[in-house]
């Protein structure tokens, strides 16, 4: 696998410490629905970033330094045939998404950092996964950012499948704040694509002079969580600066304000933009101050009935999973314990349980009654 590294690479251990059910005692998490068990499913990961489920109980995990792991039948295998990946600061191999029709197509989608001529940005790659050979074939880059940004900050990025099969991908503003208001670049946007990377005809900026047609919404800072709720509505969470982490309900064509409006401040302590509100710019549904550094996001539709319809967001800074409920969504609970160190991703598994990645522990956990 080609790697371009501008950051020190943390070499993963050759042998992962795989955990079969019951091999390591499950730990108790105290929650609003009682004591739940957090069972480690796999440990020994190095910089885990994303988790995606495959048919038959297998799943995939990305590591930011450029490794994709296939966990199947109690064995973890590195997947060969990955695209060229730039490892630079916050950039590397990021999200992995398995579409609903994987059993028929074998396709998977990866977001990752890449060199783009003189710039660097986030790209989307489609490939076919050979489960038996643990190898990607037909590797094709179907989208790359239009940007002139460099450096290792704010790549995003999540990719989720919409109810009608479209791909929605979040892109950070790459540390270039004004670019998030520039529709001629992809910095700080959510984009919407067809499965082959082409642009749907009904995207809001198709035919708008000076605007990139992939853009679905803009004015975002660094969105690292995205999920659809049960009604088919897209939600994202994004990092603020010092305060002002947001959860946003995404509307096509809408401007979410960064860096003109924000509920946070710059790390220097200076005010951001023009305040917290401006006509024509969307308000967050909820925000955190101080920042929690939100990452992966899911809506629960599984085994714990009291949580169905609620959103769950991982906190990298304060080591917990935030449960959000109500209309409008608000944080109502912190799920925390030794297992929730730097929660990078949160998913509802095909078994209905809540799964999450602890970057701090280098592990994937399954939470259940």
N, C-alpha and C positions, 0 to 999 in steps of 0.2 A: 504494500500500500504506500503510495507516494505521500510524504509528509514534508511540508515546509514549516520550519519552526523558527519563530523569533522570540520564543520564551523557553526557559529551561524545561525539558521534558521529564516528567516523573515516570520512570519506567515501571509498569505494572509487574507484579510478581508473576512468574511463569505459571505457578500453580495457584489457582483461586481456592479459597477455603469455602467449598460448597457445603450447604447446610440442608440436609434432608429433614423432612418434617419430624420434629421431636428430637433432633440431634443436639440442638442447643435449647435449653428450656425457654419457653415463651415468657415474656415479661408482662406484668400487668400495667395497663394504662387506666388511670382514674378519669372517667368522663361523666357527662350528664346522663348517660344511659347505663351507668354502672361501670364495673371493672371489665375492661376488654383486654384481650391478649394480643401482644405484638410479637409475632413469630418471625425470626429472621429466615429468609428464604435463600439468600446468597450473601456471603460476606467476602472480604478481601478485594473489593473493588477499589479502583484508583481514579478519583475524580468522576464518579458516575453523574450523568446529567439527565438522562431520559429513559423511560420504560415504556414498552409497547407489547401487547399480548398477541400471541399467535394461536391458531386453532390447536386443540389437543393438549393444552396445558403448557406449551412452550412460551417463552417470551424473549424479548430483545432488550439489551441495556447498552446505551452509549457511554463511553468515557471521553472526556473532553480532549484528551491528548491524542485521540485518533483511533480508538479501538471500539469495534462493535462486537458484542458478545451474544451468542445464541445459547440460551439456557434451556436444555431439553433432556427429559428423562434423567434428571439428576446430574447432568454433565454440562459444563460451560465450555464452549468452543469459540475462539476468535473467528470472526467471519472474514474471509479473504475477498479481494476484489474491490475494496473501497475506492472512492474517487480521491483525487488529490485534495488534501485538507491543509489549510493554513492554521498553525497553532501559534497564537499570539495573544497574550493577556487573557481576556475573557472569551476569546475566539478559539474555535476548534471544532470537533464533532459535537453537535448540539442535539437537536431533536430527532426522534425517529417516530414515524407514523405508519401503522398497518391499516390499510383501508378495509372496509366491510367485505369486499369481494376477494380478499386474499386467497381463499380456497380455490377460486377460479383463475385468478391472474398471477398469483405469486408476487405481486408488486409490493414494494415498500418505498417510503419516501424519507429522505434525510435532509436536514438543514445543517449547514456547516459554513465556517469561514473559508474564504478563498482569496487568492491574489487575482485582482482584476486589472491587469495592466499596471498602471502606476498607482492604483488605489487598492483598497481592501474592503471586502464586504461579505454579506451573507448570501448564500446561494441555496437552491433547492435541487436535489438530485433524485431521480427515479431509477429504480433497479428492480430486477427480479431476484428473489432469494431462493437459492437451492438449499432446501432444508437438509437433505442428506449429505450434501457436500460442504455445507456451511460456507457458501460462496455467493457473491453477487455477480450477476451477469446482466448484460444489456444496460450497463451504467450510463445514464444520460443526464446531463445538466439541463433542466427544463426552465430554470429561471436564475438570473443573477441581478443583483442590485445595480441600478444606475446611480453612481455616487462618485465623488472625487475625494472621499475621506480615506484617511490612513490611521494607523494606531490600533491598539488592542482593546478599545472600549465599546460597549453598547452594541453588540451584534444582534440582540434579541436571544433566542428566536424559537417560537413554537409553530408547528403546522398541524392543523386539525381539518378533518373532513366534514363538510357541511351536509345538511339533510338531503340535498339534491346531488351530492357527489362532488361539489366544488371543493377546491383546496383554499384554505385561509391561512396565511402565513404572517407572523408578526416580525417587524424589523426595527431594531433600535436606531436612534439617530446618530450613532457612531461618535458621540461626544461633540458633534457639530450642531449646536443648539438651533441656530437659525434655519438649518436645512429641514427641520421638521415642519416648517411652514412653506416649503418650496415644493410645489407639485411637479416640478421638472426632475426631482430626484426621489428616490425611494426611502430616504432616511426618515425614520420615525413614522412609519406607516403600517397599516394592515393591508395586505393585498389579497385579491381573489383571482384564482386561476381555474381553468379547466384542467382535467387530469393530465393532458399532454403539454401543459404549460401555456397554452393559448389563452387569450383574453375573452371572457364571456361578453356577449354583445350588450348586456344590460348593466355592466359595471357603470358606476356613476360618472366617471370622468372620460368615458369613451367619446371621442369627438370633440372634447374640450381643448381648445388651443393652449399649448404649453404645458398640459398635464399628462402624466404617464397613465395609460389606460388600466394598468393593473391595480391602481390604488383604490381601495375600498373605504378607508378612513385615514386621517392624518393628524398631525399635532401630538404624536406620542413621543415618550422619552426612551424607555428601554423595556418593552413588554416581554416578560419571560413566562407568562402563564396565559393560556387560552383554553376555553371549553364552551361547548354548547349545552344549554339547559334542556329540560325535557320538552319544552315548547319549540325548540329549534332556534332559540336566540343565542347569538354569539356574545360572549363576555371575555374580557381580557383583564389581567392585572399588569401594572407597570411600576417600575422603580421611579420614585421621585429623587430629589437630591437629598438635602438634609430635611427630612419630613416630606409629606406630600406623595407617598406611595398611593396609587389609585386602583380602584376597581371600576371598569367602564363597561357599560352596555353599548355595544357597537351598532351604530346606525350608518347605512351606506352614505358616503359623501360628507360625513360630519367631520368637523375640526375639533379636536380635543384639547387644543389650547397651548401645548408646550411649544416654546418657552415664554409665551406671552402671559399666560395665567398659570398659577400653581398654588397649592397649599403648603409648599415647603419653602426653604431658603437655600441659597447656594452654600456649599461647604465652608465658604469664607464667612458666612453669616449675613451676607448682603441679600437684599430682597431680589426676588425673581420677577422680571417682566413688569406688568402693569397692575398686579394684584391677583385676586382670586376669581374674578368674574369679568367677562366681556361679552357684549352682544355678538351673536353668531358663533360662539364657542361653547362646547358642551361642558356640563358639570359632571364630575365623577359621581357614581352612585354612592360610593363611600371612599374614605381615604384614611391613611394612618399617619399620625404625627406623634411621636417620632417614627421614623421609617422602620419597617420590619424586614425590608429586602424580600419582597414576595417573589415566589417562583411558580412551580407547577400548580395547576388548578384542575379541579374536577367537580362535577355535580353528582351527588350520591343518588343512585337509583337501585340500591342493593338490599342487603340482608337486614340492615338496621332500620326498621320502619320509622322510628322517630326522626331519622336524619334524611329521609327521602325528600328530594328537592332542594336540599341545602348544598351550598358551595363549600369547598375545602381548598385552602391555599397554604402552601408551604412557606415558612419563614426561614430565611437563611441567617438573619442577624440574631433573632431571639430564640431560635431552636424550638419551634412548636408548629403545629398545624392549626390554622385559624378556621373555625367553623362559622360560616356566614348564613344568616337566615332572615326571613321576613321580607316585607315589601315596603320600602326599599331594603336591599340586602345590607345587613350590618353584622360586624363581628359579635358573636354571642358566646363564644367559648374558645379557650385555648387548650388544645390537646397536647400534652407535653410530658416528657420523661427522658431518661438517658438515651432512648432510641431515636429521639427526634432532633439530633444534632445536625444543623444546616439541612433542612428539608428542601431538596432540590426539585423533586417531582412528586405529584400526588395523582393517583388514578383509581377509578372504580374498576375492579377486575371483572372478568367474565363470570367469576364465581359470586359476584355481588359484594365481596369484601373490599375494604379500603386498603390499597397498597401504597407504599411511599418509598422514596429513595432518601436515605440519610447520607448526604455527602460526607458529613463529619465522621460517621462510623464506617463508611465504605460498604454500605449494605442496603439490601432491599428487604422491607418488612411487609407482612400481611397482617392487617388488624381485623379481628373478628370477635364475636362473643364466645 
